[in-house]
Amino acid sequence: MGGIPLSGEFGERARDILAGRVKPVPARDAATVVLLREGVEVYLLRRKASMAFAAGAYVFPGGSVDPRDADHAIAWAGPSPAEWGAVFRADERIARALVCAAVRETFEESGVLLAGTSPESVVADTTGDAWEADRLALIDRSLSFADFLDRRGLVLRADLLRPWAHWITPEIEHRRFDTRFFVAALPPGQRTRDVGGEADQVVWVRPADAIDQSKNGQIFLMPPTHRTLGELCDHQTVAGVLGTEREIVTFMPEIVEMDGEIYIVLDDDYRFGSA
Protein backbone atom coordinates (compact mmCIF):
# COMPACT_ATOMS: atom_id res chain seq x y z
CA MET A 1 0.00 0.00 0.00
CA GLY A 2 1.46 3.34 -1.03
CA GLY A 3 0.91 6.48 0.98
CA ILE A 4 2.30 9.59 2.59
CA PRO A 5 3.10 9.55 6.32
CA LEU A 6 1.34 12.18 8.40
CA SER A 7 2.97 13.80 11.38
CA GLY A 8 2.58 16.94 13.47
CA GLU A 9 -0.80 18.70 13.44
CA PHE A 10 -2.15 16.64 10.54
CA GLY A 11 -1.06 13.40 12.17
CA GLU A 12 -2.79 14.27 15.44
CA ARG A 13 -5.90 15.41 13.62
CA ALA A 14 -5.95 12.15 11.66
CA ARG A 15 -5.71 10.13 14.89
CA ASP A 16 -8.57 12.15 16.41
CA ILE A 17 -10.73 11.56 13.34
CA LEU A 18 -10.02 7.84 13.30
CA ALA A 19 -10.86 7.66 17.01
CA GLY A 20 -14.08 9.60 16.55
CA ARG A 21 -12.92 12.50 18.72
CA VAL A 22 -13.11 14.97 15.82
CA LYS A 23 -15.68 15.10 13.04
CA PRO A 24 -14.44 15.83 9.52
CA VAL A 25 -15.45 19.15 7.99
CA PRO A 26 -18.30 18.67 5.49
CA ALA A 27 -17.15 18.77 1.87
CA ARG A 28 -18.54 21.62 -0.23
CA ASP A 29 -19.82 20.93 -3.74
CA ALA A 30 -17.39 22.21 -6.36
CA ALA A 31 -16.63 21.95 -10.07
CA THR A 32 -13.35 21.89 -12.00
CA VAL A 33 -12.86 22.19 -15.76
CA VAL A 34 -9.91 20.77 -17.68
CA LEU A 35 -9.66 23.29 -20.51
CA LEU A 36 -7.97 21.85 -23.62
CA ARG A 37 -6.56 23.12 -26.85
CA GLU A 38 -5.08 21.21 -29.76
CA GLY A 39 -1.71 19.82 -29.02
CA VAL A 40 -3.08 18.31 -26.61
CA GLU A 41 -2.41 21.10 -24.08
CA VAL A 42 -4.16 21.95 -20.82
CA TYR A 43 -4.61 25.28 -19.09
CA LEU A 44 -3.19 25.39 -15.55
CA LEU A 45 -3.17 28.14 -12.94
CA ARG A 46 -0.70 28.42 -10.08
CA ARG A 47 -2.55 29.29 -6.89
CA LYS A 48 -1.04 32.12 -4.88
CA ALA A 49 1.14 31.15 -1.93
CA SER A 50 -1.24 33.08 0.33
CA MET A 51 -4.24 30.87 -0.48
CA ALA A 52 -5.64 28.81 2.40
CA PHE A 53 -6.18 25.76 0.18
CA ALA A 54 -3.66 24.22 -2.25
CA ALA A 55 -1.26 27.15 -1.97
CA GLY A 56 1.31 27.11 -4.77
CA ALA A 57 -0.30 24.21 -6.59
CA TYR A 58 -0.92 24.18 -10.33
CA VAL A 59 -4.62 23.47 -10.82
CA PHE A 60 -7.39 23.53 -13.39
CA PRO A 61 -9.95 26.36 -13.27
CA GLY A 62 -12.69 25.67 -10.76
CA GLY A 63 -14.23 26.45 -7.41
CA SER A 64 -17.15 26.06 -5.04
CA VAL A 65 -20.77 26.08 -6.08
CA ASP A 66 -22.63 29.35 -5.47
CA PRO A 67 -26.19 28.55 -4.24
CA ARG A 68 -27.45 30.78 -7.05
CA ASP A 69 -25.84 28.43 -9.60
CA ALA A 70 -28.92 26.22 -9.18
CA ASP A 71 -31.19 29.01 -10.47
CA HIS A 72 -33.78 27.59 -12.88
CA ALA A 73 -33.81 30.88 -14.78
CA ILE A 74 -30.52 30.06 -16.50
CA ALA A 75 -30.96 29.49 -20.24
CA TRP A 76 -29.60 26.02 -20.99
CA ALA A 77 -28.48 24.03 -24.05
CA GLY A 78 -27.31 20.45 -24.01
CA PRO A 79 -27.77 17.51 -21.61
CA SER A 80 -30.33 18.25 -18.93
CA PRO A 81 -29.51 18.59 -15.23
CA ALA A 82 -31.21 15.22 -14.73
CA GLU A 83 -28.83 13.63 -17.25
CA TRP A 84 -25.81 15.20 -15.57
CA GLY A 85 -27.14 14.03 -12.22
CA ALA A 86 -27.30 10.45 -13.47
CA VAL A 87 -23.66 10.65 -14.61
CA PHE A 88 -22.36 12.17 -11.37
CA ARG A 89 -24.78 10.41 -9.00
CA ALA A 90 -26.19 13.74 -7.81
CA ASP A 91 -29.71 15.03 -7.52
CA GLU A 92 -30.98 17.33 -10.26
CA ARG A 93 -30.55 20.54 -8.27
CA ILE A 94 -26.92 19.81 -7.42
CA ALA A 95 -26.22 18.69 -10.97
CA ARG A 96 -27.59 21.95 -12.35
CA ALA A 97 -25.47 23.93 -9.91
CA LEU A 98 -22.33 21.92 -10.73
CA VAL A 99 -22.61 22.54 -14.47
CA CYS A 100 -23.29 26.23 -13.91
CA ALA A 101 -20.39 26.48 -11.48
CA ALA A 102 -18.13 24.78 -14.03
CA VAL A 103 -18.96 27.36 -16.71
CA ARG A 104 -18.94 30.31 -14.29
CA GLU A 105 -15.62 29.39 -12.67
CA THR A 106 -13.99 28.82 -16.06
CA PHE A 107 -14.96 32.34 -17.10
CA GLU A 108 -13.89 33.84 -13.78
CA GLU A 109 -10.47 32.15 -13.78
CA SER A 110 -9.54 32.03 -17.47
CA GLY A 111 -11.78 34.49 -19.32
CA VAL A 112 -13.21 31.62 -21.41
CA LEU A 113 -17.01 31.47 -21.60
CA LEU A 114 -18.89 28.34 -22.64
CA ALA A 115 -22.05 30.18 -23.66
CA GLY A 116 -23.57 31.68 -26.78
CA THR A 117 -26.45 33.77 -28.09
CA SER A 118 -28.17 30.57 -29.26
CA PRO A 119 -27.96 26.84 -28.48
CA GLU A 120 -25.67 26.44 -31.50
CA SER A 121 -23.30 29.39 -30.99
CA VAL A 122 -20.44 30.36 -28.70
CA VAL A 123 -19.32 33.91 -27.97
CA ALA A 124 -16.22 34.66 -30.03
CA ASP A 125 -14.54 37.24 -27.82
CA THR A 126 -14.73 37.97 -24.09
CA THR A 127 -12.11 40.71 -23.95
CA GLY A 128 -12.88 44.35 -23.21
CA ASP A 129 -13.80 46.49 -20.22
CA ALA A 130 -17.46 45.44 -20.07
CA TRP A 131 -16.63 41.73 -19.99
CA GLU A 132 -13.96 42.36 -17.36
CA ALA A 133 -16.42 44.29 -15.18
CA ASP A 134 -18.86 41.38 -15.34
CA ARG A 135 -16.12 38.88 -14.54
CA LEU A 136 -15.09 40.82 -11.45
CA ALA A 137 -18.73 41.18 -10.38
CA LEU A 138 -19.16 37.41 -10.64
CA ILE A 139 -16.04 36.88 -8.53
CA ASP A 140 -17.19 39.17 -5.72
CA ARG A 141 -20.69 37.64 -5.97
CA SER A 142 -22.37 41.01 -6.57
CA LEU A 143 -23.65 39.49 -9.84
CA SER A 144 -25.22 36.06 -10.15
CA PHE A 145 -24.41 33.84 -13.10
CA ALA A 146 -28.09 33.69 -14.07
CA ASP A 147 -28.34 37.49 -14.16
CA PHE A 148 -25.08 37.72 -16.11
CA LEU A 149 -26.33 35.37 -18.81
CA ASP A 150 -29.79 36.93 -18.91
CA ARG A 151 -28.49 40.48 -19.25
CA ARG A 152 -26.28 39.47 -22.16
CA GLY A 153 -28.89 37.24 -23.76
CA LEU A 154 -26.68 34.16 -23.49
CA VAL A 155 -27.40 30.43 -23.29
CA LEU A 156 -25.21 28.15 -21.17
CA ARG A 157 -23.66 25.48 -23.43
CA ALA A 158 -23.74 22.39 -21.23
CA ASP A 159 -23.11 20.33 -24.36
CA LEU A 160 -19.56 21.70 -24.57
CA LEU A 161 -18.68 19.96 -21.30
CA ARG A 162 -17.93 16.29 -20.78
CA PRO A 163 -17.77 14.47 -17.41
CA TRP A 164 -14.35 13.20 -16.36
CA ALA A 165 -13.95 12.41 -12.65
CA HIS A 166 -15.14 12.88 -9.06
CA TRP A 167 -12.77 13.63 -6.18
CA ILE A 168 -13.44 14.36 -2.51
CA THR A 169 -10.85 16.10 -0.33
CA PRO A 170 -9.43 13.86 2.44
CA GLU A 171 -11.11 14.03 5.83
CA ILE A 172 -8.05 15.50 7.56
CA GLU A 173 -8.26 18.77 5.62
CA HIS A 174 -9.84 21.82 7.25
CA ARG A 175 -11.25 22.87 3.86
CA ARG A 176 -12.90 20.08 1.93
CA PHE A 177 -14.49 19.92 -1.50
CA ASP A 178 -16.71 17.39 -3.24
CA THR A 179 -15.50 18.14 -6.76
CA ARG A 180 -16.76 16.97 -10.12
CA PHE A 181 -14.23 17.22 -12.94
CA PHE A 182 -15.28 18.21 -16.46
CA VAL A 183 -13.31 18.53 -19.71
CA ALA A 184 -13.96 21.12 -22.43
CA ALA A 185 -12.27 22.46 -25.54
CA LEU A 186 -11.21 26.08 -25.89
CA PRO A 187 -13.93 27.57 -28.13
CA PRO A 188 -12.87 28.90 -31.55
CA GLY A 189 -11.94 32.58 -31.41
CA GLN A 190 -11.66 32.74 -27.65
CA ARG A 191 -8.38 32.96 -25.82
CA THR A 192 -7.34 32.59 -22.23
CA ARG A 193 -5.61 35.39 -20.43
CA ASP A 194 -3.86 36.00 -17.15
CA VAL A 195 -6.80 37.28 -15.13
CA GLY A 196 -5.18 37.31 -11.69
CA GLY A 197 -7.36 36.73 -8.64
CA GLU A 198 -6.45 33.51 -6.84
CA ALA A 199 -3.66 32.71 -9.35
CA ASP A 200 -0.29 34.36 -9.87
CA GLN A 201 0.70 32.45 -13.00
CA VAL A 202 -1.03 30.62 -15.86
CA VAL A 203 0.34 28.26 -18.49
CA TRP A 204 -0.68 26.05 -21.39
CA VAL A 205 1.24 22.79 -21.17
CA ARG A 206 1.18 19.25 -22.51
CA PRO A 207 0.03 16.80 -19.81
CA ALA A 208 3.20 14.69 -20.03
CA ASP A 209 5.37 17.80 -19.70
CA ALA A 210 3.45 18.92 -16.60
CA ILE A 211 3.98 15.51 -15.02
CA ASP A 212 7.70 15.63 -15.83
CA GLN A 213 7.96 19.11 -14.31
CA SER A 214 6.24 17.80 -11.18
CA LYS A 215 8.69 14.89 -10.91
CA ASN A 216 11.59 17.33 -11.27
CA GLY A 217 10.22 19.59 -8.53
CA GLN A 218 9.56 22.48 -10.91
CA ILE A 219 5.85 22.57 -10.18
CA PHE A 220 3.55 21.18 -7.49
CA LEU A 221 0.56 19.05 -8.52
CA MET A 222 -2.08 17.72 -6.16
CA PRO A 223 -3.04 14.04 -6.61
CA PRO A 224 -6.32 14.69 -8.52
CA THR A 225 -4.53 17.01 -10.96
CA HIS A 226 -1.61 14.62 -11.37
CA ARG A 227 -3.87 11.65 -12.01
CA THR A 228 -6.03 13.57 -14.51
CA LEU A 229 -2.98 14.73 -16.44
CA GLY A 230 -1.75 11.15 -16.54
CA GLU A 231 -5.06 10.01 -18.01
CA LEU A 232 -4.89 12.72 -20.67
CA CYS A 233 -1.45 11.52 -21.81
CA ASP A 234 -3.19 8.65 -23.62
CA HIS A 235 -4.91 11.03 -26.06
CA GLN A 236 -3.50 12.61 -29.22
CA THR A 237 -6.38 15.00 -29.99
CA VAL A 238 -8.90 17.10 -28.09
CA ALA A 239 -11.68 15.29 -29.95
CA GLY A 240 -10.30 12.04 -28.59
CA VAL A 241 -10.53 13.36 -25.04
CA LEU A 242 -14.07 14.67 -25.50
CA GLY A 243 -15.17 11.41 -27.11
CA THR A 244 -13.98 9.25 -24.23
CA GLU A 245 -16.71 7.33 -22.44
CA ARG A 246 -15.98 7.65 -18.73
CA GLU A 247 -17.39 5.68 -15.83
CA ILE A 248 -17.41 8.26 -13.05
CA VAL A 249 -16.20 6.76 -9.79
CA THR A 250 -15.56 8.63 -6.58
CA PHE A 251 -12.04 8.94 -5.18
CA MET A 252 -11.14 10.12 -1.70
CA PRO A 253 -7.66 9.73 -0.17
CA GLU A 254 -8.05 7.59 2.92
CA ILE A 255 -6.51 7.92 6.37
CA VAL A 256 -5.05 4.62 7.60
CA GLU A 257 -2.95 3.51 10.57
CA MET A 258 -0.23 0.92 9.98
CA ASP A 259 2.20 -0.25 12.64
CA GLY A 260 1.38 2.75 14.79
CA GLU A 261 1.99 5.26 11.98
CA ILE A 262 -0.66 7.36 10.25
CA TYR A 263 -0.70 7.55 6.46
CA ILE A 264 -2.82 9.11 3.79
CA VAL A 265 -3.18 6.52 1.06
CA LEU A 266 -2.55 7.74 -2.46
CA ASP A 267 -3.03 4.65 -4.62
CA ASP A 268 -5.95 2.65 -5.98
CA ASP A 269 -6.78 1.40 -2.49
CA TYR A 270 -8.62 4.69 -1.95
CA ARG A 271 -11.25 4.20 -4.65
CA PHE A 272 -14.77 4.58 -3.30
CA GLY A 273 -18.27 4.64 -4.70
CA SER A 274 -17.57 2.55 -7.78
CA ALA A 275 -20.65 0.42 -7.32
N, C-alpha and C positions, 0 to 999 in steps of 0.2 A: 504494500500500500504506500503510495507516494503521499507527500504532504509537507507542510511547512510548520516547524515547531513554533509554539506560541509561548512567550514569556512576559514578564512584567505585567503591566496593567491588563493587556489583552489576555494573557494567560490566566490571571486571577478571575477576570470577568467570565472567561470560558468555563472555569471550574464552577463558578457560582451558577451559571446557566445550566450546566449539566446536572448540578445538585438541586436545581429547582429554587435556589435562593434569589435568583434574579430572573425576571421575565424579559425575553427579547423585545426590542422595539418593533412595533408593527411595521411591515414593509409598505411603502407608498407605491401606488400604481405609477408606472413611468413607461415612456416609449423612447426607443433609439432607432435612428435610421442610418444604415450603411449606404452612403451616397457614392455612386460609381460613375466613372467615365471610361471611355474606351482605352484599353491599354493592357489589362484591366487595372485601374487605379482607384484607390479609395481616398476619401476626404477625412482627415484626422485633425482634431484640435488638441492643443496642449493646454490642460487646465492650469490656471494660475496657482502658484505655490501657496497663495493665501487661502485657497478654497478649503472648506471644512471636509469635503469628500473628494477622494481621488486626486489630491493635490499633485500637480506635476505629471499626471498621467496623460497619455495620448488616447483620445476617445473619439467615438463617433458623435455626431450631433444628437442631442436628446435631452430629456428632462422629465420632471414630474407632471402628472396630469393636473390641469386646472379644472376645478369642478364645472366651470362653464364650458369645458370642452365637450360635455355631454349634451349641449344645447340642441334640441331637435330642429331649431330654426336654420341650422347650417345646410346650405345647398350641397347636394351630395351626388357624385357620379361614381359608378363602379360597384363592387361587391357590397352588399348591405351590412349594417352592423351585426345582424343576426348571423350572416355568413362568417364574418370575422370572429364573432364570438365562438362559433363552432370550431374554428381553426385553433384559437388560443385558449379554449376552454374557459371562457369568460361570459358573463351575462351580457345582454345586448347593450345595456347602458354603459358598462365599462368598456366594451368593445368599441362603441362609438367614440367614447372619450379617448381611448388609446390611439385610434386612427387620427383623430383631430389633433391630439398632442404631438403625434409623429410629424404631421405636416406643419403645425405651428412652430415646434421646436427647430425643425430644419430651417425654416425661414428666419427665425430669431438668431440662430447660431451660424448660418452660412449665407443667408441672403437668397437662398433658392426656395422657390414657392411652387409646390405641386398643386396648382389650381389654374383655372382658366375661365374665360367668359362664357363657355359652353361646355357640355360634357365631353366634347371632342377636342377642345383646345387647351393650350397651356400658355400662360403669360410669357412673353418673349424677353422681357427686360424688367428687372426689379431694382434698377439703380435710380438715383435721383433723391432729392431732398424729401419729397412727399412719401416715398416708400420708406426712407430711413426714419422719418417721424413715426410712421405706423409701426415699424419694427420695434422702435424704442418704447412705444406705448404698449405694445404687446408684452415686452419684457417686464415693464414695471406694473403690468396688470391693470393699467388705467383703461385699456381697450381689450374687449373680449375678442376671441377669434371669430365668433359668429358675427359680431358687429363689423369687424374688419372685412370679412368676405362680403357681407351684405352691402356695405357702403360702396365697395368697389365693383359690385355686381359679379362676384366670382363664385365658381363652383369648385368644391373640394374634389380633387381627382384621386379617390381611393383606389382606382384601378391602376395607378402608377406605382403603387406599393405592392410588395410581396412579403409574406411572412417568412421569418428565418429562424428565430430562436426565442427562448424564454429563460431568463436568469433571475434568481432571487439572491439578494445580498446575504452573506452569512449572518447567523444570529448574533455573533459577537460584536458586530458593528453598531455604533450609536446612531448612524443614519442608514436606513435600509430601504431598498427599492425592489419592487416586483416589476421587472422590466421586460417588455416584449420588444424583440428586435425585428426590424423591417429592412428590406433592401429596396433601393430605387435608383433609377438612372438619372443623371443630370439632364434636365430637359434641354432640347435644342434652343440655342440662342441665349440661354441663361448662363451665368458664370458665378462662381463662388467668390467671396471676397473676405478679407480680414476684417471682421466686424467687431472685434474686441469683446467686451463683456466678461464672461467667465474664462475666456481663453486669452493667452498671450502669444500664441503662434498657431498657424494653420499650415497644412501641407497636403499635397496630393502625392500618393506613394503607392507603388505596387505592393500587394500584400506580402509577398516573399521578402521584399526588401525591408519592410517594416519589422518582420519577424527577425531578420538578420540583425537589424539595428538594435532590437531589444536584447538579443543574445550577446551583442557586443557592448551592452551597457550604454548605448547612445540615447535610447529612449526607454521610457517605462510604459509597459502595457499591463493592464489588469487582465486576469484570466479570461473573462468573457470576450474581451477585445482580441486577445491573443488567439483564442480558439476560433473565433469567427474569421480572423485573417487567415488562419491555417486552412479552414474550409474553403475559402475563396481561392486559394492557390491552385485548386484543381480545375479552375475555369479559365478559358482563353478569351472569352468574350463576355460583354455585359449581358447580351441576350441569353447566353448560357446560364448565367447566374439567375436571371429573372425567370427562366424557364424551369428551374430546378423544383421538383416536387419535394417538399420538406414535411417530415413528420415532426410536429412541434412537441418536444418533451421539455420538462422543467428541470433545470439544474440549480442546485444550491450547495455551495461548499459546506462540508459537514465538520462539526467539531467532534473529535474523537480523543479518547485517552488510551495510550498504549504504554505499558510498563512505567506507569506513573508520570508520563509526559503527555502534555496536551498538544495536539496537532490540528491544523485545518487541512482537510484532505482535498487535494487538487488533481484527482484523476477520475476515471470513470466510475469509481466507487461512490461518487456523490451524485449519481443521476437519480432523480426522483420524478414521480408523476408520469412515467412512461406508459402506464396502463390506460 
